[in-house]
Amino acid sequence: MHLVLVTGLGGAGRTTVAAATALALTRPTAATPGARPARVLLLSTEPGTPLGLPVTPAPGLHTTEIADGLCAVEITAGLWAAALDSAPRFRAEFLAWQERGATALDLLGATKLADEELTELPGSEQFALLKALTAAAAGDWDAVVVDLPPIHEAIALLALPEQLRRYLRRLLPPERQAARALRPVLAQLAGVPMPAQWLYDTAAGWDAELAAVQRVVTSPDTVVHLVAEPGPAAADALRTARTGLALHDLHVDAVIANRVLPRHSADPWLAGLAAQQEKTLHEWYGEWGPHVREVSHTGREPRGLEALRDVAAELLPDHAGADTRCPADTAGKQVVDHRDEDGTFVWAIPLPGARKGDVHLVRRGEELVLTVGPFRRIVPLPSALRRCTVSGAALTEGALRVRFTPDPDLWPRTR
């Protein structure tokens, strides 16, 4: 299953590009001409009917269930679409949590909340999207295209499963469950109540769900499409975004230059804007190569299937189902690159587009705290490097290479 995550700058036409990409992927590949259309799901967080497409179940439309409370609607042959409505899921999960903790809430004298007085809290939409993404990835789809929020929100969203799993491991270490048989004794000795087993069970369930999302997001079959209108501000934003995505092991497949103006216009004002776009496109082609795809400005917002087909033809004119990810972004995940002659290890962390002054590195126990501009990731060290000390780091050729020297007090001695 091929997963395409579409994000980019706010107002750059992400939803249009996501819908057109999904439509383009329904076409048979060059290797299987004449075959049935591929089965593609477009997953959107846009309310209502984005781009004039029906995305909510209605009489006369074919539907299929993706997850509890989420159904996809068939738009045309091969193309299905679903729009998330996270409010019902939030209310259902809150009420279930409230019921499970009824005993503790009663002891505190709490007044329970009813369904009709619950309002959705910020962040619930993001959790609903991650859960829907996992359910869609497990379904019978040839490809899934996800219309994500703007780039910085999207990176934070995609990094969330790993971060939450780390918090759970720190706050409720799984190994502590081994002592549940001794919990009454330990409670008497310590003089304080021990955490209830349901708390560990709940944490284990959350960890399993988050791990499933993390596997989908970082899978080799998952790629990111960045959408932006060519211009100086967009160029800086995409360069930063590329680094942030690489930091979290997310691979860029294409840069979509949307709403490209005609290059030769008699109108001086239009010609000036086109020249500015042309300069940015020249830089993008130098940085991203053939992975830049241009979509012409039509003078109006594309709505409906016919308009989307025109955009789809520009996005994937020679769709062959091949993997076309940018070489700089698939050079490898974080890996112990080699061991030098002096005995030190070199850990290579790909960070394309990063600048030296934006990179900060701190060793904390068995983890590496890596900050690149506005992005941060706390990375567990490989087992071999936990017995070493950081002896240097350098940013070269789009990768951060961290040098580790074996600690003689921890490293096995050889004769």
BELFENVEN-V43728 format. One record per backbone hydrogen bond with DSSP energy under -1.0 kcal/mol. NH is the residue of the N-H (numbers start at 0). CO is the residue of the C=O. E is the energy in kcal/mol with one decimal. If there is no record, write none. Layout:
[[NH | CO | E] [NH | CO | E]]
This chain:
[[1 | 141 | -2.0] [2 | 220 | -2.2] [3 | 143 | -2.9] [4 | 222 | -2.8] [5 | 145 | -2.8] [6 | 224 | -2.5] [8 | 226 | -2.1] [11 | 8 | -1.7] [16 | 12 | -2.3] [17 | 13 | -3.0] [18 | 14 | -2.5] [19 | 15 | -2.5] [20 | 16 | -2.6] [21 | 17 | -2.3] [22 | 18 | -2.1] [23 | 19 | -2.5] [24 | 20 | -2.1] [26 | 23 | -1.3] [31 | 28 | -1.2] [34 | 31 | -1.7] [37 | 25 | -2.3] [39 | 77 | -3.1] [40 | 142 | -2.1] [41 | 79 | -2.8] [42 | 144 | -3.1] [43 | 81 | -2.7] [51 | 48 | -1.8] [52 | 49 | -2.0] [60 | 57 | -2.0] [63 | 71 | -1.9] [65 | 69 | -2.8] [66 | 69 | -1.5] [69 | 66 | -2.5] [71 | 63 | -3.3] [72 | 80 | -3.2] [73 | 61 | -2.6] [74 | 78 | -2.7] [75 | 78 | -1.2] [78 | 75 | -1.6] [79 | 39 | -2.7] [80 | 72 | -2.5] [81 | 41 | -2.5] [83 | 43 | -2.5] [89 | 85 | -2.4] [90 | 86 | -2.3] [91 | 87 | -2.4] [92 | 88 | -2.5] [93 | 89 | -2.4] [94 | 90 | -2.4] [95 | 91 | -1.9] [96 | 92 | -2.4] [97 | 93 | -2.6] [98 | 94 | -2.1] [99 | 95 | -2.1] [100 | 96 | -2.0] [101 | 98 | -1.3] [104 | 100 | -2.4] [105 | 101 | -2.6] [106 | 102 | -1.9] [107 | 103 | -1.4] [108 | 105 | -1.1] [109 | 104 | -2.7] [116 | 113 | -1.3] [117 | 114 | -1.5] [123 | 120 | -1.8] [126 | 122 | -1.7] [127 | 123 | -2.2] [128 | 124 | -2.2] [129 | 125 | -2.1] [130 | 126 | -2.1] [131 | 127 | -2.4] [132 | 128 | -2.4] [133 | 129 | -1.9] [134 | 130 | -2.2] [135 | 131 | -2.7] [136 | 132 | -2.3] [137 | 133 | -1.2] [138 | 135 | -1.4] [140 | 138 | -1.6] [141 | 38 | -2.7] [142 | 38 | -1.4] [143 | 1 | -2.6] [144 | 40 | -3.1] [145 | 3 | -2.8] [146 | 42 | -2.8] [147 | 5 | -2.5] [147 | 145 | -1.0] [150 | 7 | -2.5] [153 | 149 | -2.7] [154 | 150 | -2.5] [155 | 151 | -2.0] [156 | 152 | -2.3] [157 | 153 | -2.7] [158 | 154 | -1.8] [162 | 158 | -1.8] [163 | 159 | -2.9] [164 | 160 | -2.2] [165 | 161 | -1.7] [166 | 162 | -2.0] [167 | 163 | -2.5] [168 | 164 | -2.1] [169 | 165 | -1.9] [170 | 166 | -2.7] [171 | 167 | -2.9] [175 | 172 | -1.7] [176 | 173 | -1.6] [177 | 174 | -1.2] [178 | 175 | -1.6] [179 | 176 | -1.9] [182 | 179 | -1.1] [185 | 181 | -3.0] [186 | 182 | -2.6] [187 | 183 | -1.7] [188 | 184 | -2.4] [189 | 185 | -2.9] [190 | 186 | -1.7] [199 | 195 | -1.0] [200 | 196 | -2.7] [201 | 197 | -2.5] [202 | 198 | -2.3] [203 | 199 | -2.6] [204 | 200 | -2.1] [205 | 201 | -2.5] [206 | 202 | -2.6] [207 | 203 | -2.1] [208 | 204 | -2.1] [209 | 205 | -2.8] [210 | 206 | -2.5] [211 | 207 | -1.8] [212 | 208 | -1.8] [213 | 209 | -2.5] [214 | 210 | -2.2] [215 | 211 | -1.7] [216 | 212 | -2.7] [217 | 213 | -2.2] [221 | 218 | -2.0] [222 | 2 | -2.4] [223 | 250 | -2.4] [224 | 4 | -2.8] [225 | 253 | -2.5] [226 | 6 | -2.0] [227 | 255 | -2.3] [234 | 230 | -2.2] [235 | 231 | -1.8] [236 | 232 | -2.1] [237 | 233 | -2.6] [238 | 234 | -1.7] [239 | 235 | -2.0] [240 | 236 | -2.5] [241 | 237 | -2.6] [242 | 238 | -1.4] [243 | 239 | -2.2] [244 | 240 | -2.7] [245 | 241 | -2.1] [246 | 242 | -2.2] [248 | 245 | -1.9] [249 | 244 | -2.7] [252 | 223 | -3.2] [253 | 223 | -1.3] [254 | 290 | -2.3] [255 | 225 | -3.8] [256 | 292 | -2.7] [257 | 227 | -2.2] [257 | 255 | -1.1] [259 | 294 | -2.7] [270 | 266 | -2.9] [271 | 267 | -1.9] [272 | 268 | -1.6] [273 | 269 | -2.4] [274 | 270 | -2.1] [275 | 271 | -1.8] [276 | 272 | -2.2] [277 | 273 | -2.6] [278 | 274 | -2.0] [279 | 275 | -1.8] [280 | 276 | -2.9] [281 | 277 | -2.1] [282 | 278 | -1.6] [283 | 279 | -2.5] [284 | 280 | -2.8] [285 | 281 | -1.6] [286 | 282 | -1.8] [287 | 283 | -3.8] [288 | 284 | -1.4] [290 | 287 | -1.3] [291 | 288 | -1.4] [292 | 254 | -2.7] [294 | 256 | -2.6] [296 | 259 | -2.5] [303 | 50 | -2.9] [307 | 303 | -1.8] [308 | 304 | -2.4] [309 | 305 | -1.4] [310 | 306 | -1.6] [311 | 307 | -2.9] [312 | 308 | -2.0] [313 | 309 | -1.0] [314 | 310 | -2.1] [315 | 311 | -2.4] [318 | 315 | -1.1] [325 | 251 | -1.9] [328 | 325 | -1.2] [329 | 326 | -1.2] [334 | 347 | -2.0] [336 | 334 | -1.1] [336 | 345 | -2.0] [339 | 343 | -2.6] [342 | 339 | -1.8] [344 | 403 | -2.9] [345 | 337 | -2.2] [346 | 401 | -3.0] [347 | 334 | -2.5] [348 | 399 | -2.7] [350 | 397 | -2.5] [353 | 350 | -2.0] [357 | 354 | -1.9] [358 | 355 | -1.3] [359 | 370 | -2.8] [361 | 368 | -2.0] [363 | 366 | -2.5] [366 | 363 | -1.8] [367 | 378 | -2.7] [368 | 361 | -3.4] [369 | 376 | -2.8] [370 | 359 | -2.7] [371 | 374 | -2.8] [372 | 357 | -2.3] [374 | 371 | -2.1] [376 | 369 | -2.6] [378 | 367 | -2.9] [380 | 365 | -2.7] [385 | 381 | -1.0] [387 | 384 | -1.6] [388 | 404 | -2.6] [390 | 402 | -2.8] [393 | 400 | -1.6] [395 | 398 | -2.3] [398 | 395 | -1.3] [399 | 348 | -3.0] [400 | 393 | -3.0] [401 | 346 | -2.6] [402 | 391 | -3.4] [403 | 344 | -2.8] [404 | 388 | -3.0] [406 | 386 | -2.8] [409 | 406 | -1.7] [410 | 406 | -2.6]]
